[in-house]
Every structure is written in C-alpha cells, then in structure tokens.
C-alpha cells in the first residue's frame, strides 16, 4: 500500500515497530518524537525514515509539525496516534501535575493530531486513523488512574469519530496492547516479569512487531469495512465484552 503515514512516538518501542511495519507494507512513514535525540538519530540511521520533533500535546506544534511532514511527503493517508507517557502513583498521592501531564500527552494529543489531518482525509475520500490504547484503558489499573482514564478516553474518541468518518472513507480504530516486550518492560526485575507473565494465558509477553502487524492490517486498503473497532492484543489476559 503506497500511502503516506505519520506515527507519533515513532522512534522507540512499539511506535518504532509500527513505523517499520508500515514501511515494509510500502508506506512512506514520518516518525514523530518528543525529545530523545539519540534514539531518534539512531532510528533514522537504521531505517532511513524521516523523523520530526514536536510536542503532540500542543495543538499549534502539531499543526506546524504536520505541515512540515506533508511538505516533505505529501498528504497524510494514515495517522497512528501512539505517543504517550506514564506518571504512575496511587490516586491519593498523585497531584494535578501528574494528572494533566498524562492527559495532555496521551489523550489531548489524539485530538491535536487527528483534528489536523481528518479534514484532508474526508476531502480525499480515504483515511486511516489508528489509536494505540492499552489493556489498562479497558480494565483499569491500580496506580494508573491518569493513564487508564486517558487510554479509556481514547476508545470513546475512536468510536465517535469512526461514525463521523465512515461515509467519507475514513476509518478510525484502536489497538489495545497488553504487556509488550519493549526495552522498558524487559528491564523490569525478573520476579516482576514472572508475575506479569503468569497472568497472561499465552504464557509470554507480546512482541512489538505483533502490534505493528495489527496496525498495518487496520491501516490497509482491505480494512475499509472495519471502523470503530478495538483490537485487543494482550495474549488473552483481558477479554473485553
């Protein structure tokens, strides 16, 4: 599929795997990043993909960043809203700062990016927006009220915007990963990883490329009849109704 794609938070972890999968499918991919210059430079050198630094939590920065990307590679056909942060803590211990930072980076960013590409997708009669939520946005997680709220809000956004875009050829879907073997997760103590793995029926962590494959499918030309859907990729750890 020769399409132009943007992946936010696309130079590390799950985002990097998504960007690589889309490139393998024939897409021209721009990877956004927030601040890790070393990781972004390494990703660019390894993949040959263009990287663009801007704050997805800032609407004007997104508008300018998307304009720069589209100047380089053309109109956006595929948007993957992957960028996000965590500021974990029990609810009685987190403050407005920890709440606002996560909502801004994880949920406001979805509006900021989507709002700047959705009109063009409608006009051209084709678009794919894929939002990367989380198992914890489906079931909740102690110590992550901020993150769970943001990721759950992403699912409501997905279902609502899907209804607006459907008749214009724009699909909006979400992928909700479980525990994935990213660098951050793999660095956890062995005992903690064993406890997590014990809760996953398939008996292992997921692979980042498995999430990338989910996104590539939903972003493809053959997925035009799928919209407003949430694809759970968690090894059977949580089965949403």
Secondary structure as UniProt FT lines:
FT   STRAND          4..7
FT   TURN            8..11
FT   HELIX           13..24
FT   TURN            25..26
FT   STRAND          28..33
FT   HELIX           37..47
FT   STRAND          50..53
FT   TURN            56..57
FT   HELIX           59..73
FT   STRAND          78..81
FT   TURN            91..93
FT   HELIX           96..103
FT   HELIX           104..108
FT   HELIX           109..124
FT   STRAND          127..132
FT   HELIX           135..139
FT   TURN            142..143
FT   HELIX           145..165
FT   HELIX           166..168
FT   STRAND          170..177
FT   HELIX           183..186
FT   HELIX           190..198
FT   TURN            201..202
FT   HELIX           208..219
FT   HELIX           221..223
FT   TURN            224..225
FT   STRAND          230..233
FT   TURN            235..236
//
